[in-house]
Amino acid sequence: MFKVFVLLVALYSTKTVVDSGHLKEIDPHFNGICKEIEDIPGPEDITILDNGLAIISSDFRRKIEKTSYLYPIENKDLNSLQGNIYFYDLNKINSSPINMTENLNFEFHPHGISTYLDGENNLYLSVVNHTSNGDFVEIFYYDNIKLKHLKTISSPLLVSPNDIVLINESQFYVTNDHGFSKPFFKLFEDYLQMSKSNILFYDGLAFIEVAKDLQMANGINISRDKKIVYCAETIGQKLNIYRRNQLDNSLSLLESLDIDSGLDNIEIDFDGNLYIGSHPKLFDFIKHAKDKTHFSPSQVFRISSDYTLIEEIFLSEGDDLSASTVGAFYNNILLIGAVFDNHFLHCELEDDAIY
């Protein structure tokens, strides 16, 4: 019996190593040129509006303990340094990020973000906010390169919120990337590859669960016609495609695309193609989270609007940008964000690049 147990442990350990991508060979490639846009810590999520305005979620995200962050500034109170939302205009040459939340009067550590533009061109922004007092969703209104805070939404069901997508100014889907809220149990959930995460829908008054039994539900987005919802599973290494019931907002799984990588945030271009930032080597990501000198490879996939073509359009060893989380595309420009680095990549495709 003991030998059988040892064998099972060995087999499961081997499976975990293989699934993490530890044995993968990294062959860097990108058909274009990238430059670093600096002095913007932890640009974890990026979304681009149809007019070329990019919105960026930024925070000092490297953890030194279970509940505190390592800020690269000496003699500062850890709680005194805020995360921020930045504006970055792709229509301008040599554009620089502009801070839109520098005067907030509450604790703010943004994670996933989403925008909604109504019929009168009013722009709303939803943000997952991780604070020392719990996890919340913040709703903002965009007003002349500033964000006006409208409301804070809380619920016991927000056990580990990650990403969010608005369907109007007050309703949204949000992912819980774990079923547990405590770091110790999250660790077991990850290494045992447990299916405990889910997707919630907020109807303006309350949350309901609309999808469950996911392996680290991460990025979420919605098609332009609001009929299809996409969700990436990082541990599950798949993209789930759901049909959205537009009457009750329930989700029905249409298809799951197996993609051999730790998928993160999802962005959609004007033509409906999907761009997904990803972590090809999850153990390297874990090491990078503890030590910034250890690179974690970065990867971006493009999936055609009909899901028939999955292309790896960017891959690096992590020396230019480690632990990529998002790829957002606009007019031949690809912005790539990351969890911990203090910059993002502004990449331009070569003229002969066909994607």
VOGU-3710 file (C-alpha; in Angstrom, 3 decimals, decimal comma):
1> mfkvfvllva> 0,000/0,000/0,000  2,833/2,390/0,866  4,525/1,699/-2,469  1,287/2,442/-4,277  0,990/5,710/-2,367  4,562/6,692/-3,233  3,931/5,829/-6,881  0,769/7,955/-6,962  2,599/10,890/-5,384  5,419/10,530/-7,915
11> lystktvvds> 3,004/10,374/-10,825  1,052/13,382/-9,595  4,249/15,357/-8,991  5,386/14,573/-12,516  2,014/15,660/-13,889  2,232/18,929/-11,951  5,714/19,661/-13,333  4,610/18,913/-16,898  1,366/20,908/-16,580  3,275/23,898/-15,202
21> ghlkeidphf> 5,300/24,122/-18,398  8,566/23,604/-16,545  9,994/21,419/-19,333  9,090/23,793/-22,174  11,729/25,291/-24,439  11,321/29,049/-24,947  12,068/30,270/-28,480  11,539/34,070/-28,369  9,821/35,687/-31,347  7,740/38,699/-32,362
31> ngickeiedi> 7,243/40,148/-35,834  7,741/43,731/-34,796  9,545/46,173/-32,524  8,854/46,832/-28,835  9,837/49,639/-26,495  9,466/49,884/-22,737  7,080/52,468/-21,268  8,565/52,991/-17,822  7,613/54,248/-14,363  4,274/52,469/-14,185
41> pgpeditild> 4,441/49,697/-11,559  2,615/46,419/-12,038  0,592/47,228/-15,217  -1,456/44,060/-14,778  -4,503/44,857/-16,922  -4,816/47,025/-20,036  -7,871/47,721/-22,156  -8,025/49,920/-25,256  -11,089/51,896/-26,338  -12,088/52,177/-29,984
51> nglaiissdf> -10,651/55,716/-30,077  -7,155/54,558/-29,141  -7,282/55,478/-25,464  -5,678/52,780/-23,306  -6,673/52,362/-19,658  -4,095/50,672/-17,411  -4,414/49,120/-13,952  -1,228/49,710/-11,949  -0,043/48,744/-8,478  3,017/47,563/-6,543
61> rrkiektsyl> 2,120/43,884/-6,506  5,188/41,985/-5,341  4,404/40,351/-2,013  6,886/39,949/0,828  4,353/38,578/3,310  0,868/37,176/3,030  -0,859/40,521/3,426  1,663/43,224/2,579  3,410/44,553/-0,497  7,047/45,367/-1,169
71> ypienkdlns> 7,197/48,968/-2,351  10,559/49,964/-3,863  10,709/53,181/-1,834  12,500/53,343/1,497  11,015/54,708/4,712  7,447/54,642/3,489  4,381/53,254/5,204  3,233/50,291/3,101  -0,402/51,397/3,342  0,376/54,956/2,288
81> lqgniyfydl> 1,250/54,053/-1,308  -1,693/53,651/-3,630  -2,241/51,800/-6,849  -3,600/53,855/-9,755  -5,420/53,845/-13,078  -3,522/55,389/-15,969  -4,525/56,961/-19,287  -2,279/56,286/-22,316  -3,125/57,848/-25,679  -2,075/55,715/-28,661
91> nkinsspinm> -2,902/58,530/-31,095  0,059/60,593/-29,882  3,688/60,010/-30,725  5,823/59,375/-27,628  2,758/59,361/-25,402  3,273/59,063/-21,642  0,877/57,503/-19,114  -1,242/60,007/-17,149  -2,438/59,165/-13,643  -6,237/59,485/-13,366
101> tenlnfefhp> -6,648/58,501/-9,703  -3,935/60,343/-7,793  -6,432/62,138/-5,512  -8,535/59,196/-4,328  -9,405/59,358/-0,627  -9,667/55,580/-0,028  -7,320/52,612/-0,166  -6,905/51,541/-3,771  -5,046/48,539/-5,186  -6,561/47,842/-8,623
111> hgistyldge> -6,508/44,476/-10,368  -8,852/43,612/-13,271  -10,616/46,465/-15,092  -13,404/46,891/-17,644  -15,027/49,810/-19,473  -18,526/50,486/-20,763  -19,535/53,270/-23,161  -23,247/54,073/-23,184  -25,339/55,508/-26,029  -24,553/59,075/-24,979
121> nnlylsvvnh> -20,778/58,479/-24,946  -20,571/58,337/-21,163  -17,648/56,109/-20,180  -17,767/53,942/-17,055  -14,932/51,944/-15,535  -15,168/48,989/-13,141  -12,167/47,940/-11,064  -11,418/44,991/-8,794  -9,889/46,541/-5,669  -7,847/44,527/-3,139
131> tsngdfveif> -7,567/46,366/0,183  -6,391/45,552/3,680  -10,083/45,385/4,662  -11,188/43,022/1,921  -11,920/42,840/-1,793  -14,339/45,175/-3,546  -15,520/46,369/-6,941  -15,258/50,106/-7,602  -17,288/51,902/-10,265  -15,954/55,122/-11,804
141> yydniklkhl> -17,120/57,672/-14,354  -14,576/59,057/-16,824  -14,490/62,856/-16,912  -11,786/64,699/-18,880  -8,793/62,458/-18,058  -10,007/62,069/-14,479  -12,031/59,349/-12,823  -14,971/60,229/-10,600  -15,752/57,524/-8,066  -19,431/56,510/-8,101
151> ktisspllvs> -19,770/53,509/-5,790  -18,128/50,636/-3,941  -19,669/47,164/-4,209  -18,987/44,428/-1,666  -20,212/40,888/-1,024  -19,145/37,752/0,898  -19,192/36,019/-2,502  -16,185/38,085/-3,605  -13,775/35,615/-2,022  -10,894/36,163/-4,453
161> pndivlines> -11,963/38,464/-7,318  -9,597/38,775/-10,249  -11,084/40,192/-13,448  -14,326/41,894/-14,402  -16,389/42,812/-17,456  -19,175/45,396/-17,548  -22,315/44,795/-19,601  -23,712/48,241/-18,712  -22,927/50,982/-16,200  -24,087/48,951/-13,186
171> qfyvtndhgf> -24,049/45,233/-14,092  -21,070/42,977/-14,643  -19,483/39,529/-14,540  -16,499/38,949/-12,239  -14,191/35,967/-11,724  -13,068/34,501/-8,414  -9,701/32,939/-9,182  -9,884/30,734/-6,085  -12,612/29,148/-4,025  -10,765/30,014/-0,817
181> skpffklfed> -9,786/33,445/0,460  -6,890/32,431/2,748  -3,415/32,247/1,104  -2,630/28,895/2,752  -5,689/27,214/1,244  -5,156/28,964/-2,101  -1,742/27,320/-2,256  -3,247/23,862/-1,817  -5,920/24,704/-4,370  -3,254/25,582/-6,937
191> ylqmsksnil> -0,868/22,673/-6,410  -3,659/20,115/-6,212  -5,220/21,651/-9,337  -8,588/21,875/-7,636  -11,637/23,190/-9,495  -12,936/25,636/-6,901  -13,115/28,988/-8,689  -16,164/30,519/-10,356  -17,838/33,365/-12,246  -20,340/35,682/-10,573
201> fydglafiev> -22,888/38,025/-12,106  -23,913/41,283/-10,413  -27,372/42,538/-11,421  -27,076/45,919/-9,751  -28,351/44,646/-6,403  -26,854/41,220/-5,682  -24,404/38,587/-6,908  -25,300/35,159/-8,254  -23,012/32,325/-9,355  -23,255/31,640/-13,093
211> akdlqmangi> -20,323/29,233/-13,633  -18,382/27,036/-11,217  -15,830/24,218/-10,905  -13,125/26,170/-12,745  -9,365/25,821/-12,282  -8,306/29,368/-11,436  -10,796/31,450/-13,418  -8,835/34,515/-14,459  -9,469/36,883/-17,374  -13,033/37,498/-18,514
221> nisrdkkivy> -14,470/39,469/-21,424  -17,571/39,725/-23,596  -18,216/39,917/-27,334  -19,294/43,214/-28,872  -22,867/41,990/-29,354  -22,940/40,911/-25,666  -23,964/37,366/-26,620  -20,711/35,511/-25,813  -18,665/35,567/-22,602  -15,052/34,383/-22,539
231> caetigqkln> -13,201/33,162/-19,444  -9,576/32,008/-19,150  -8,543/29,271/-16,727  -4,924/29,686/-15,655  -4,432/26,309/-13,964  -6,913/24,614/-16,292  -5,041/26,049/-19,303  -8,137/26,584/-21,379  -10,366/29,295/-22,784  -14,042/28,759/-22,018
241> iyrrnqldns> -16,621/30,164/-24,429  -20,111/30,708/-22,994  -23,406/31,706/-24,550  -24,971/34,447/-22,447  -28,728/34,370/-21,821  -29,612/38,028/-22,309  -32,781/37,690/-20,232  -31,377/36,259/-16,992  -27,585/36,588/-17,656  -26,956/32,880/-17,067
251> lsllesldid> -24,089/31,254/-18,974  -24,096/28,058/-21,048  -20,762/26,524/-22,024  -20,401/26,291/-25,793  -16,787/25,218/-26,136  -13,483/24,974/-24,283  -10,246/25,563/-26,179  -7,259/23,754/-24,667  -4,214/26,023/-24,787  -0,961/24,795/-23,316
261> sgldnieidf> -0,198/27,795/-21,109  -1,346/29,639/-17,986  -3,860/32,005/-19,553  -4,488/35,388/-17,961  -6,389/38,482/-19,185  -8,451/38,566/-22,387  -8,788/41,549/-24,726  -10,802/41,803/-27,958  -9,970/43,909/-31,008  -12,374/45,759/-33,300
271> dgnlyigshp> -12,809/42,678/-35,506  -13,625/40,330/-32,626  -10,242/38,594/-32,419  -9,082/37,674/-28,920  -5,690/38,503/-27,400  -4,615/36,678/-24,246  -1,563/37,362/-22,092  -0,173/34,155/-20,661  2,407/32,435/-18,471  4,043/29,517/-20,325
281> klfdfikhak> 6,080/28,466/-17,251  4,047/28,747/-14,059  6,883/27,679/-11,731  9,012/30,485/-13,157  6,149/32,846/-12,435  6,141/31,713/-8,796  9,905/32,241/-8,542  9,605/35,671/-10,179  6,941/36,667/-7,651  9,494/36,072/-4,892
291> dkthfspsqv> 12,597/37,331/-6,697  12,507/40,049/-9,370  15,895/38,919/-10,717  14,385/35,584/-11,778  12,735/36,110/-15,168  9,374/34,605/-16,013  8,626/34,094/-19,739  5,993/36,281/-21,396  3,545/35,127/-24,045  0,602/36,524/-26,014
301> frissdytli> -1,888/34,481/-28,038  -4,193/35,712/-30,769  -7,384/33,696/-31,355  -9,429/34,423/-34,460  -13,025/35,576/-34,048  -14,295/32,183/-35,287  -11,882/30,335/-32,916  -10,352/28,336/-35,768  -6,867/29,850/-35,529  -4,768/30,090/-32,364
311> eeiflsegdd> -1,447/31,904/-32,878  1,378/32,608/-30,478  2,244/36,120/-31,669  4,681/37,066/-28,896  7,084/35,024/-26,786  10,066/36,160/-24,733  12,232/34,723/-21,987  11,125/37,542/-19,706  14,221/39,724/-19,975  12,214/42,486/-21,697
321> lsastvgafy> 9,043/41,957/-19,635  8,438/39,190/-17,113  5,145/37,464/-16,331  2,939/38,944/-19,043  -0,719/39,218/-18,090  -2,383/40,997/-21,006  -2,019/41,825/-24,675  -4,239/44,629/-26,006  -4,301/45,357/-29,758  -5,135/48,567/-31,672
331> nnilligavf> -4,151/49,674/-35,194  -1,036/47,510/-35,468  -0,027/48,311/-31,882  0,189/45,647/-29,192  0,442/46,717/-25,544  1,712/44,008/-23,200  1,320/44,325/-19,431  2,756/42,367/-16,516  2,182/41,624/-12,845  5,311/43,003/-11,208
341> dnhflhcele> 7,555/44,902/-13,617  7,669/48,691/-13,464  6,938/49,079/-17,174  4,815/47,718/-20,009  5,708/47,074/-23,642  4,484/49,217/-26,527  4,968/46,977/-29,570  4,384/47,804/-33,222  3,972/45,060/-35,802  6,078/45,066/-38,945
351> ddaiy> 4,226/46,196/-42,071  4,333/42,695/-43,550  3,020/41,025/-40,388  -0,268/39,246/-40,999  -2,402/38,308/-38,010
//
